[in-house]
Amino acid sequence: MNQCRHCRRRPANRPRRLCWNCYYAPGVRDRYPSAAQHASKQLATANVEPPPPEEPTAAQPGTPAKVTVLEQRVAAKRGLWHPDDR
């Protein structure tokens, strides 16, 4: 069995290859990133809404003009849909 990444004395029996004592010690767990398959996806899928667009667009849905407006909103890290869009 692997040794703990932090203390290197006890067997690693908790996630992040830490021992029980180090895993539950304040601040130690935060120093070692998770190697879990879905750990990075959880951060990316947090329920955080980007700010809405500043102005509505008059472009019709499905037109190249509307696609261009949506691309500009993504580049500006704004929400895609304004309440007053067509």
N, CA, C and O atoms as a MOPAC input file, in Angstrom:
PM7 MOZYME 1SCF
protein

 N      0.84500 1    -1.18500 1     0.00000 1
 C      0.00000 1     0.00000 1     0.00000 1
 C      0.88600 1     1.24200 1     0.00000 1
 O      1.97600 1     1.23700 1     0.57200 1
 N      0.41900 1     2.28500 1    -0.63200 1
 C      1.17200 1     3.53400 1    -0.71100 1
 C      1.19600 1     4.25200 1     0.62800 1
 O      0.31000 1     4.08700 1     1.46600 1
 N      2.22700 1     5.04600 1     0.79900 1
 C      2.31300 1     5.87500 1     1.99600 1
 C      1.58600 1     7.18700 1     1.75500 1
 O      1.36900 1     7.59800 1     0.61500 1
 N      1.22100 1     7.82900 1     2.84200 1
 C      0.54600 1     9.12700 1     2.80100 1
 C      1.44600 1    10.15300 1     2.11000 1
 O      2.64600 1    10.21200 1     2.37600 1
 N      0.86400 1    10.95000 1     1.23200 1
 C      1.62200 1    11.97900 1     0.51900 1
 C      2.09200 1    13.09200 1     1.44200 1
 O      3.07000 1    13.77400 1     1.13800 1
 N      1.40900 1    13.28500 1     2.56500 1
 C      1.73800 1    14.40200 1     3.44500 1
 C      2.75000 1    14.00100 1     4.52500 1
 O      3.83700 1    14.57500 1     4.59500 1
 N      2.40400 1    13.03500 1     5.35300 1
 C      3.28700 1    12.67100 1     6.46600 1
 C      4.30700 1    11.60000 1     6.08400 1
 O      5.35200 1    11.48800 1     6.72500 1
 N      4.02000 1    10.82000 1     5.06000 1
 C      4.89100 1     9.74300 1     4.58200 1
 C      5.21000 1     8.70200 1     5.65200 1
 O      6.25300 1     8.05100 1     5.59200 1
 N      4.30900 1     8.53800 1     6.64100 1
 C      4.53300 1     7.55400 1     7.69300 1
 C      3.46400 1     6.47700 1     7.71200 1
 O      3.77100 1     5.30100 1     7.90900 1
 N      2.22900 1     6.86100 1     7.51200 1
 C      1.11200 1     5.92600 1     7.61500 1
 C      0.61300 1     5.53200 1     6.22500 1
 O      0.88500 1     6.23200 1     5.24900 1
 N     -0.11000 1     4.42600 1     6.13000 1
 C     -0.65800 1     4.03000 1     4.83400 1
 C     -1.72400 1     5.01200 1     4.35700 1
 O     -2.51200 1     5.53000 1     5.14900 1
 N     -1.73200 1     5.25200 1     3.06600 1
 C     -2.73400 1     6.13800 1     2.46500 1
 C     -4.02300 1     5.34500 1     2.28800 1
 O     -4.10200 1     4.45000 1     1.44500 1
 N     -5.02000 1     5.67600 1     3.07800 1
 C     -6.29000 1     4.95400 1     3.00200 1
 C     -7.47800 1     5.89900 1     2.80200 1
 O     -8.62700 1     5.49500 1     2.97800 1
 N     -7.20900 1     7.14400 1     2.43700 1
 C     -8.24900 1     8.13300 1     2.16700 1
 C     -8.03400 1     8.67100 1     0.74800 1
 O     -6.97700 1     8.43900 1     0.16200 1
 N     -9.00400 1     9.37600 1     0.19300 1
 C     -8.79200 1     9.97700 1    -1.12300 1
 C     -7.58900 1    10.91900 1    -1.12500 1
 O     -7.13000 1    11.36100 1    -0.07200 1
 N     -7.09700 1    11.21100 1    -2.29700 1
 C     -5.94500 1    12.09300 1    -2.52400 1
 C     -4.65700 1    11.49400 1    -2.00000 1
 O     -3.67500 1    12.20500 1    -1.78800 1
 N     -4.65900 1    10.18200 1    -1.79200 1
 C     -3.51900 1     9.41600 1    -1.26600 1
 C     -3.00700 1     9.98900 1     0.05200 1
 O     -1.80500 1    10.16100 1     0.24900 1
 N     -3.94100 1    10.27700 1     0.94300 1
 C     -3.61600 1    10.75300 1     2.28200 1
 C     -4.04000 1     9.70900 1     3.30400 1
 O     -4.93400 1     8.90300 1     3.05000 1
 N     -3.38100 1     9.73300 1     4.47700 1
 C     -3.80900 1     8.85700 1     5.56700 1
 C     -5.01600 1     9.49300 1     6.26900 1
 O     -5.38200 1    10.63600 1     5.99400 1
 N     -5.60900 1     8.73900 1     7.16200 1
 C     -6.79700 1     9.20100 1     7.87200 1
 C     -6.51400 1    10.50100 1     8.63400 1
 O     -7.28300 1    11.45800 1     8.53400 1
 N     -5.42700 1    10.53600 1     9.38300 1
 C     -5.11700 1    11.71100 1    10.20100 1
 C     -4.87600 1    12.95600 1     9.35300 1
 O     -5.38400 1    14.03100 1     9.67000 1
 N     -4.11100 1    12.81800 1     8.28700 1
 C     -3.79600 1    13.97400 1     7.44100 1
 C     -5.02800 1    14.43400 1     6.65900 1
 O     -5.22600 1    15.63300 1     6.46700 1
 N     -5.84600 1    13.49800 1     6.21400 1
 C     -7.02700 1    13.85100 1     5.43300 1
 C     -7.97500 1    14.72600 1     6.24100 1
 O     -8.58400 1    15.65000 1     5.70200 1
 N     -8.10100 1    14.43900 1     7.53000 1
 C     -9.03000 1    15.19100 1     8.37400 1
 C     -8.36800 1    16.31900 1     9.16800 1
 O     -9.04500 1    17.01100 1     9.92800 1
 N     -7.06700 1    16.51500 1     9.00400 1
 C     -6.38500 1    17.63200 1     9.66800 1
 C     -6.73300 1    18.92300 1     8.92600 1
 O     -6.73400 1    18.93500 1     7.69500 1
 N     -7.02600 1    20.00300 1     9.64200 1
 C     -7.40700 1    21.25700 1     8.98200 1
 C     -6.31900 1    21.75900 1     8.02800 1
 O     -5.14900 1    21.86800 1     8.39600 1
 N     -6.73200 1    22.06000 1     6.80100 1
 C     -5.84700 1    22.64800 1     5.81500 1
 C     -5.00800 1    21.68200 1     4.99900 1
 O     -4.51400 1    22.05300 1     3.93500 1
 N     -4.83200 1    20.45600 1     5.46500 1
 C     -3.96800 1    19.52400 1     4.74300 1
 C     -4.62500 1    19.06200 1     3.45500 1
 O     -3.97800 1    19.04100 1     2.40900 1
 N     -5.88100 1    18.69500 1     3.50900 1
 C     -6.58800 1    18.18400 1     2.33700 1
 C     -6.58400 1    19.19300 1     1.18600 1
 O     -6.50800 1    18.79800 1     0.02300 1
 N     -6.66500 1    20.48300 1     1.49500 1
 C     -6.70100 1    21.51700 1     0.46400 1
 C     -5.37500 1    21.64900 1    -0.28000 1
 O     -5.34100 1    22.18400 1    -1.38800 1
 N     -4.29400 1    21.17200 1     0.30900 1
 C     -2.98500 1    21.28300 1    -0.32500 1
 C     -2.76900 1    20.25400 1    -1.42500 1
 O     -1.84000 1    20.38400 1    -2.22200 1
 N     -3.61800 1    19.23400 1    -1.47400 1
 C     -3.45300 1    18.15500 1    -2.43900 1
 C     -4.69600 1    18.06400 1    -3.31100 1
 O     -5.76100 1    17.69400 1    -2.81700 1
 N     -4.59100 1    18.38800 1    -4.58800 1
 C     -5.76200 1    18.36300 1    -5.46100 1
 C     -6.29700 1    16.95200 1    -5.63300 1
 O     -5.55900 1    15.97200 1    -5.52700 1
 N     -7.57000 1    16.86800 1    -5.89500 1
 C     -8.20900 1    15.58600 1    -6.08900 1
 C     -7.82000 1    15.00100 1    -7.43000 1
 O     -7.72600 1    15.72500 1    -8.42100 1
 N     -7.59700 1    13.72100 1    -7.47100 1
 C     -7.29100 1    13.02600 1    -8.71700 1
 C     -8.53400 1    12.33800 1    -9.26000 1
 O     -8.44100 1    11.55400 1   -10.20500 1
 N     -9.69400 1    12.61800 1    -8.68000 1
 C    -10.92900 1    11.98500 1    -9.11800 1
 C    -11.24100 1    12.38000 1   -10.55700 1
 O    -10.94000 1    13.49100 1   -10.99200 1
 N    -11.83700 1    11.47100 1   -11.26700 1
 C    -12.13400 1    11.67200 1   -12.67600 1
 C    -13.04100 1    12.88000 1   -12.90900 1
 O    -12.86800 1    13.59700 1   -13.89500 1
 N    -13.99400 1    13.11300 1   -12.02700 1
 C    -14.97600 1    14.16600 1   -12.23300 1
 C    -14.70000 1    15.42300 1   -11.41500 1
 O    -15.53400 1    16.32900 1   -11.39500 1
 N    -13.57300 1    15.50300 1   -10.75100 1
 C    -13.30100 1    16.64700 1    -9.87800 1
 C    -13.24100 1    17.95400 1   -10.66400 1
 O    -13.81700 1    18.95300 1   -10.23200 1
 N    -12.55900 1    17.96900 1   -11.80500 1
 C    -12.45700 1    19.22100 1   -12.56600 1
 C    -13.78700 1    19.58900 1   -13.21200 1
 O    -14.06900 1    20.77300 1   -13.39900 1
 N    -14.60500 1    18.60800 1   -13.55500 1
 C    -15.90000 1    18.88700 1   -14.16500 1
 C    -16.85400 1    19.51100 1   -13.16100 1
 O    -17.70600 1    20.31700 1   -13.53500 1
 N    -16.72300 1    19.14700 1   -11.88800 1
 C    -17.60800 1    19.71700 1   -10.87800 1
 C    -17.38800 1    21.21500 1   -10.75500 1
 O    -18.34400 1    21.96000 1   -10.54000 1
 N    -16.17000 1    21.66300 1   -10.88400 1
 C    -15.90600 1    23.09200 1   -10.82000 1
 C    -16.46100 1    23.80300 1   -12.04700 1
 O    -16.97200 1    24.91900 1   -11.95400 1
 N    -16.35400 1    23.15200 1   -13.18200 1
 C    -16.81300 1    23.77900 1   -14.40800 1
 C    -18.33100 1    23.84900 1   -14.51200 1
 O    -18.86300 1    24.69400 1   -15.23100 1
 N    -19.02400 1    22.98200 1   -13.81100 1
 C    -20.47200 1    22.94100 1   -13.93000 1
 C    -21.16400 1    23.54800 1   -12.71500 1
 O    -22.32300 1    23.23800 1   -12.43900 1
 N    -20.46900 1    24.39800 1   -12.00200 1
 C    -21.09700 1    25.05500 1   -10.85800 1
 C    -22.26700 1    25.90700 1   -11.34400 1
 O    -22.24100 1    26.42000 1   -12.46300 1
 N    -23.27000 1    26.05600 1   -10.52300 1
 C    -24.46300 1    26.81200 1   -10.90200 1
 C    -24.21700 1    28.31700 1   -10.77700 1
 O    -24.76000 1    28.97500 1    -9.89000 1
 N    -23.41000 1    28.83500 1   -11.65900 1
 C    -23.08600 1    30.25600 1   -11.67400 1
 C    -23.54700 1    30.81200 1   -13.01300 1
 O    -23.05700 1    30.40400 1   -14.06600 1
 N    -24.47100 1    31.72500 1   -12.96900 1
 C    -24.99500 1    32.33900 1   -14.18300 1
 C    -24.12500 1    33.53000 1   -14.56900 1
 O    -23.80800 1    34.36100 1   -13.71800 1
 N    -23.73200 1    33.62700 1   -15.84300 1
 C    -23.01000 1    34.82500 1   -16.26600 1
 C    -23.96100 1    36.01900 1   -16.29200 1
 O    -25.17700 1    35.83600 1   -16.36400 1
 N    -23.43100 1    37.22100 1   -16.23400 1
 C    -24.31300 1    38.39300 1   -16.28300 1
 C    -25.03800 1    38.44600 1   -17.62500 1
 O    -24.49400 1    38.00600 1   -18.63800 1
 N    -26.24900 1    38.97600 1   -17.64300 1
 C    -26.99700 1    39.03100 1   -18.90400 1
 C    -26.35300 1    40.00100 1   -19.88800 1
 O    -25.58400 1    40.87600 1   -19.48800 1
 N    -26.66300 1    39.84900 1   -21.16500 1
 C    -26.13900 1    40.79300 1   -22.15100 1
 C    -26.62500 1    42.20700 1   -21.84600 1
 O    -27.69900 1    42.39700 1   -21.27400 1
 N    -25.83400 1    43.18100 1   -22.22800 1
 C    -26.18600 1    44.57000 1   -21.92800 1
 C    -27.34400 1    45.07100 1   -22.78000 1
 O    -28.17700 1    45.84400 1   -22.30600 1
 N    -27.40100 1    44.63600 1   -24.03900 1
 C    -28.43100 1    45.12800 1   -24.95400 1
 C    -29.08100 1    43.96800 1   -25.68900 1
 O    -28.41600 1    42.96700 1   -25.95700 1
 N    -30.36000 1    44.07200 1   -26.02400 1
 C    -31.00500 1    43.04300 1   -26.83600 1
 C    -30.56100 1    43.16700 1   -28.29700 1
 O    -29.97500 1    44.17200 1   -28.70000 1
 N    -30.85000 1    42.14000 1   -29.06500 1
 C    -30.54600 1    42.17000 1   -30.48600 1
 C    -31.83800 1    42.08500 1   -31.29200 1
 O    -32.81400 1    41.46600 1   -30.86800 1
 N    -31.82400 1    42.70900 1   -32.44100 1
 C    -32.98300 1    42.66200 1   -33.32700 1
 C    -32.83900 1    41.55100 1   -34.36100 1
 O    -33.72600 1    41.36900 1   -35.19500 1
 N    -31.73700 1    40.80600 1   -34.32100 1
 C    -31.49800 1    39.74700 1   -35.30400 1
 C    -32.51400 1    38.62300 1   -35.11500 1
 O    -32.85200 1    38.25400 1   -33.99100 1
 N    -32.98900 1    38.09000 1   -36.23300 1
 C    -33.95900 1    37.00000 1   -36.20400 1
 C    -33.27700 1    35.70100 1   -35.74700 1
 O    -32.11400 1    35.46500 1   -36.07500 1
 N    -33.99100 1    34.86800 1   -34.99900 1
 C    -33.42600 1    33.58700 1   -34.57700 1
 C    -33.03100 1    32.72800 1   -35.78100 1
 O    -33.76000 1    32.66600 1   -36.77100 1
 N    -31.87800 1    32.07000 1   -35.68900 1
 C    -31.42100 1    31.16700 1   -36.73100 1
 C    -30.68800 1    31.82800 1   -37.87800 1
 O    -30.21800 1    31.13700 1   -38.78200 1
 N    -30.57600 1    33.13600 1   -37.86800 1
 C    -29.87600 1    33.82700 1   -38.95000 1
 C    -28.38900 1    33.94700 1   -38.62500 1
 O    -28.00100 1    33.86500 1   -37.45900 1
 N    -27.56500 1    34.13800 1   -39.63600 1
 C    -26.13500 1    34.34400 1   -39.36800 1
 C    -25.87400 1    35.54700 1   -38.46100 1
 O    -24.92400 1    35.54100 1   -37.67900 1
 N    -26.71300 1    36.57400 1   -38.56400 1
 C    -26.54100 1    37.74900 1   -37.70400 1
 C    -26.74600 1    37.38600 1   -36.23600 1
 O    -26.02000 1    37.87000 1   -35.36800 1
 N    -27.72900 1    36.53900 1   -35.95900 1
 C    -27.99300 1    36.12000 1   -34.57900 1
 C    -26.83300 1    35.27100 1   -34.05200 1
 O    -26.43100 1    35.40900 1   -32.89600 1
 N    -26.30200 1    34.39800 1   -34.90100 1
 C    -25.15800 1    33.56800 1   -34.50800 1
 C    -23.96200 1    34.44500 1   -34.18000 1
 O    -23.24400 1    34.17900 1   -33.21600 1
 N    -23.74100 1    35.47200 1   -34.95900 1
 C    -22.63900 1    36.40200 1   -34.69900 1
 C    -22.82200 1    37.10500 1   -33.36100 1
 O    -21.86100 1    37.25700 1   -32.60700 1
 N    -24.03700 1    37.53500 1   -33.06000 1
 C    -24.32300 1    38.18900 1   -31.78400 1
 C    -24.05200 1    37.21400 1   -30.63000 1
 O    -23.46300 1    37.60200 1   -29.62100 1
 N    -24.47700 1    35.95700 1   -30.77100 1
 C    -24.24700 1    34.96600 1   -29.72600 1
 C    -22.75400 1    34.70100 1   -29.53300 1
 O    -22.29800 1    34.53300 1   -28.40200 1
 N    -21.99100 1    34.66400 1   -30.62700 1
 C    -20.53900 1    34.48500 1   -30.52400 1
 C    -19.89300 1    35.64400 1   -29.77800 1
 O    -18.98100 1    35.44400 1   -28.97500 1
 N    -20.36500 1    36.84900 1   -30.04600 1
 C    -19.83000 1    38.02700 1   -29.35400 1
 C    -20.15400 1    37.97500 1   -27.86200 1
 O    -19.33300 1    38.36600 1   -27.03300 1
 N    -21.33500 1    37.49900 1   -27.52600 1
 C    -21.72300 1    37.39600 1   -26.11200 1
 C    -20.87900 1    36.35700 1   -25.38800 1
 O    -20.49000 1    36.56100 1   -24.23800 1
 N    -20.59500 1    35.24300 1   -26.05500 1
 C    -19.74000 1    34.21800 1   -25.44800 1
 C    -18.34400 1    34.78200 1   -25.23100 1
 O    -17.76000 1    34.59100 1   -24.16400 1
 N    -17.80400 1    35.47100 1   -26.22400 1
 C    -16.45900 1    36.05500 1   -26.10500 1
 C    -16.39300 1    37.06600 1   -24.96300 1
 O    -15.35700 1    37.20100 1   -24.31200 1
 N    -17.48600 1    37.77100 1   -24.72000 1
 C    -17.53400 1    38.76500 1   -23.64500 1
 C    -17.90300 1    38.14500 1   -22.29600 1
 O    -18.00900 1    38.84600 1   -21.28900 1
 N    -18.09900 1    36.82100 1   -22.28800 1
 C    -18.46700 1    36.08200 1   -21.06800 1
 C    -19.75900 1    36.61400 1   -20.46100 1
 O    -19.87600 1    36.79200 1   -19.24900 1
 N    -20.71400 1    36.86000 1   -21.33300 1
 C    -22.03800 1    37.30600 1   -20.91100 1
 C    -23.01600 1    36.16700 1   -21.15400 1
 O    -22.68000 1    35.18100 1   -21.81100 1
 N    -24.21700 1    36.30200 1   -20.62700 1
 C    -25.26300 1    35.33600 1   -20.90500 1
 C    -25.64400 1    35.38400 1   -22.37700 1
 O    -25.44000 1    36.39900 1   -23.04200 1
 N    -26.19700 1    34.28400 1   -22.88700 1
 C    -26.54800 1    34.25000 1   -24.30600 1
 C    -27.83200 1    34.97400 1   -24.62000 1
 O    -27.97100 1    35.54300 1   -25.70300 1
 N    -28.77000 1    34.96800 1   -23.70500 1
 C    -30.11300 1    35.44300 1   -24.02400 1
 C    -30.48400 1    36.67200 1   -23.21000 1
 O    -30.38900 1    36.67200 1   -21.98300 1
 N    -30.90300 1    37.70400 1   -23.89800 1
 C    -31.43800 1    38.91900 1   -23.26000 1
 C    -32.96700 1    38.76500 1   -23.24300 1
 O    -33.52700 1    38.24200 1   -24.20600 1
 N    -33.65100 1    39.20000 1   -22.19300 1
 C    -35.11700 1    39.04800 1   -22.14800 1
 C    -35.84200 1    39.72100 1   -23.31700 1
 O    -36.93900 1    39.29700 1   -23.67800 1
 N    -35.25800 1    40.74600 1   -23.90700 1
 C    -35.91200 1    41.46000 1   -24.99200 1
 C    -35.40600 1    41.05100 1   -26.37300 1
 O    -35.71900 1    41.72100 1   -27.35800 1
 N    -34.62300 1    39.95600 1   -26.47300 1
 C    -34.21600 1    39.46800 1   -27.78800 1
 C    -35.43300 1    39.02000 1   -28.57200 1
 O    -36.45900 1    38.66700 1   -27.99000 1
 N    -35.32200 1    39.03300 1   -29.89100 1
 C    -36.41800 1    38.56500 1   -30.74400 1
 C    -36.55900 1    37.07700 1   -30.59600 1
 O    -37.42600 1    36.47300 1   -31.22900 1

